[in-house]
């Protein structure tokens, strides 16, 4: 997880902050949805339908929010965050407001030039999470952006060569890319990066085209077994916990019944500064009125944010992941 800004001696500091936040029942991860606008055309998401004029309602200062919560992790997400021309200012305000906070940016990468990546890195982004579900033109079709996969695979090694020390692929596990999972991991490793996986859901707009069904259970089991075996051989490339990966087949088989704890260790702040427990839930009010969430009986998804919130603390494996 750690970028080149951090050293092994930072690990106990982050672990201590994690324990402090959990004991106080405070969010560990703050997701700042800095915009809902997007210029991709993903079939499983409707953010691209957000009117352009909503940019006038987007919060410009997230530093005060970050100071109030003092999270261990901050993620800038959207929509597509790089649509905001003031993104560097937004990142810098958060970075200056909180000590020992690991800052991530989720982007589809289409507008991520080397210059923009460097300016965001210098503003305080520790890790760039670039969406990549296929290594070929299928990714371009899925995102509605011609040439996207080639652009991503070109920019990542140049970012690493320029000294940007944290680059990850965000890969959604779907019914048509099980054969791509290990190749994406291997490509990430070759480029000096890593991969974070999350399971596809239709909860955003009802599109069931990419859901795994009963005929694919065996293929899914083999794919997950391959990812776990890779993690045992080489820690630090796949950033998911072992627990999250292990539970994916169980969720797909319909065997998961425990409450969702999203909103307890992770919360989302929308572009208007309103808090919500999950990216697929409506806002509950201004961030100043946040009083915490309780577990909820919802089984609509098995995003990584849900699975990692439910994950037991396996100290040895997680420290190995971080240190690697």
Secondary structure, DSSP 8 states (H G I E B T S, - for coil): ---TT--TTHHHHHHHHHHHHHHTT--SEEEEE-----S---TT--GGGS-GGGGGGS-S--HHHHHHH--SEEEEESS-GGG-TTHHHHHHHHHHH-SS-EEEEEE--TT--HHHHHHHHHHT--EEEEE-S-SSHHHHHHHT-TTHHHHHHHHHHHHHHTT---EEEEEEE-TT-GGGHHHHHHHHHHTT-EEEEEE--STTT---TT---GGGHHHHHHHHHHHHHHHHHSTTSB-S-HHHHHHHHHHHTT---S-B-TTTSEEEE-TTSEEESSTTS---EEGGG------B---S---HHHHHHH----HHHHHHHHH-
